[in-house]
């Protein structure tokens, strides 16, 4: 999914107009329209403001991940295998390393694996702040 479509979906989820978003960022409505429909890209400062406004990561806005906000994910612990599996499959880097087969894992193993990933991400975020 491209940046413009993600921006539009986030805006609609929040029930905001292009003008609402433009006003919040201190830019013109045509700029927001350009992001959503004409393939225009914001500069770093505007990208950061958009991420803050929608409470998502810049990686999410840019389509690099499907996780909207890493900080929310790090404080969560998975209890359902469905949530855990979704999280695991969204981790492209982890899935690329292999060495495990999520299709052969039990529900408990899936939940444990996802929670271990969360713990490791949390440790790394503290270490490299």
C-alpha positions as CSV (number, residue, x, y, z in Angstrom):
1,X,0.0,0.0,0.0
2,X,1.5,3.4,-0.9
3,X,1.9,6.5,1.2
4,X,-1.1,8.4,-0.2
5,X,-3.5,5.6,0.3
6,X,-2.3,5.0,3.9
7,X,-2.7,8.7,4.6
8,X,-6.2,8.7,3.2
9,X,-7.3,5.6,5.2
10,X,-5.8,7.0,8.4
11,X,-7.6,10.3,7.9
12,X,-10.9,8.6,7.2
13,X,-10.5,6.3,10.2
14,X,-10.1,9.4,12.3
15,X,-13.1,11.0,10.7
16,X,-11.1,14.0,9.5
17,X,-11.2,16.0,6.3
18,X,-8.2,17.0,4.3
19,X,-8.7,20.5,5.7
20,X,-8.6,19.3,9.3
21,X,-5.3,17.6,8.7
22,X,-3.9,20.5,6.8
23,X,-4.9,22.9,9.6
24,X,-3.3,20.7,12.3
25,X,-0.1,20.6,10.4
26,X,-0.1,24.2,9.4
27,X,-0.1,23.5,5.6
28,X,-2.6,24.0,2.8
29,X,-5.3,21.5,1.9
30,X,-4.0,21.1,-1.6
31,X,-0.8,19.7,-0.1
32,X,-2.7,17.0,1.7
33,X,-4.7,16.3,-1.5
34,X,-1.4,16.0,-3.4
35,X,-0.1,13.4,-0.9
36,X,-3.3,11.4,-1.2
37,X,-3.9,11.5,-4.9
38,X,-1.0,12.8,-6.9
39,X,1.9,10.7,-5.5
40,X,3.6,13.7,-3.8
41,X,5.8,13.0,-0.8
42,X,6.2,15.1,2.3
43,X,9.6,16.3,3.5
44,X,10.9,14.7,6.7
45,X,9.4,17.3,9.0
46,X,5.9,17.0,7.6
47,X,6.2,13.2,7.6
48,X,7.0,13.3,11.3
49,X,4.1,15.7,12.0
50,X,1.8,13.4,10.1
51,X,3.0,10.4,12.1
52,X,2.5,12.2,15.4
53,X,-0.9,13.5,14.3
54,X,-2.2,10.0,13.5
55,X,-0.2,8.3,16.3
56,X,1.6,6.0,13.9
57,X,5.2,5.4,13.0
58,X,6.8,6.9,10.0
59,X,7.6,3.4,8.8
60,X,3.9,2.6,8.8
61,X,3.1,5.8,6.8
62,X,5.8,4.8,4.3
63,X,4.5,1.3,3.9
64,X,7.6,-0.3,5.5
65,X,5.6,-2.1,8.1
66,X,1.9,-2.9,8.9
67,X,2.4,-2.1,12.6
68,X,0.9,1.3,13.2
69,X,2.8,2.1,16.4
70,X,5.7,0.1,17.7
71,X,5.4,1.6,21.2
72,X,1.9,0.2,21.6
73,X,3.1,-3.2,20.5
74,X,6.0,-3.3,22.9
75,X,3.8,-2.9,26.0
76,X,1.4,-5.6,24.9
77,X,1.6,-9.3,25.6
78,X,-0.2,-11.6,23.2
79,X,-2.8,-14.1,24.6
80,X,-4.4,-15.3,21.4
81,X,-2.7,-17.3,18.8
82,X,-4.4,-15.3,16.0
83,X,-3.0,-12.0,17.2
84,X,0.4,-13.6,17.8
85,X,0.5,-15.2,14.3
86,X,-0.5,-11.9,12.7
87,X,2.4,-10.1,14.5
88,X,4.9,-12.8,13.6
89,X,3.9,-12.8,9.9
90,X,4.2,-8.9,9.8
91,X,7.9,-9.1,10.9
92,X,9.5,-9.4,7.4
93,X,13.0,-9.5,8.8
94,X,12.2,-12.2,11.3
95,X,10.4,-14.3,8.7
96,X,13.3,-13.9,6.4
97,X,15.7,-15.6,8.8
98,X,13.7,-18.8,8.9
99,X,14.8,-21.7,11.1
100,X,11.2,-22.2,12.3
101,X,8.0,-23.1,10.7
102,X,5.0,-21.3,12.1
103,X,2.7,-23.8,10.3
104,X,4.0,-26.6,12.5
105,X,3.9,-24.6,15.8
106,X,1.2,-25.2,18.4
107,X,-1.0,-22.3,19.5
108,X,1.0,-22.0,22.7
109,X,4.3,-22.0,20.8
110,X,3.0,-19.2,18.5
111,X,2.0,-17.0,21.5
112,X,5.3,-17.7,23.3
113,X,7.3,-16.9,20.1
114,X,5.4,-13.6,19.5
115,X,5.9,-12.6,23.1
116,X,9.6,-13.4,23.0
117,X,9.9,-11.2,19.9
118,X,8.2,-8.4,21.8
119,X,10.5,-8.8,24.8
120,X,13.6,-8.7,22.5
121,X,12.3,-5.6,20.6
122,X,11.7,-3.9,24.0
123,X,15.2,-4.7,25.2
124,X,16.7,-3.4,22.0
125,X,14.7,-0.2,22.2
126,X,15.9,0.5,25.7
127,X,19.5,-0.3,24.8
128,X,19.7,2.0,21.8
129,X,17.7,5.0,23.0
